């Protein structure tokens, strides 16, 4: 039996837009070439919040201040922890160290299922986990205090 992967990601918001990462086009990773959220796999004995903070520092050089648990989703392969919080700096202050592009997208853009990449000059699909996020945004939106 394979161990269940544990992942933590962040829905960071600024001016009613959400920060997305265009994942690398690399074989063997989850959702290559698709738009998803920043975050990643937890290391052994690492809490979801600690792992997410580490991933945000590694991926965009962000020391996130206010991250609140929003929801979790469990399936046979993965335990997904989704956190929400404000993006405290302008997007152009972030240093993209993992992925091909990043953007702030509105809920309407996310719901359309494709986001335009200014780096690649083309639209790309959303990662599968974004369906869960859109469902939660509709049914259980995070409070404005987050």
Secondary structure, 3 states (H helix, E strand, C coil): CCCCEEEEEEEEEECCEEEEEECCCCCCCCCCCCEECEEEECCCCCCHHHHHHHHHHHHHCCCCCCCEEEEEEECCCEEEEEEEEECCCCHHHCCCCCCCEEEEEEHHHHHHCEEEECCCCEEEEECCHHHHHHHHHHHCCCCCCC
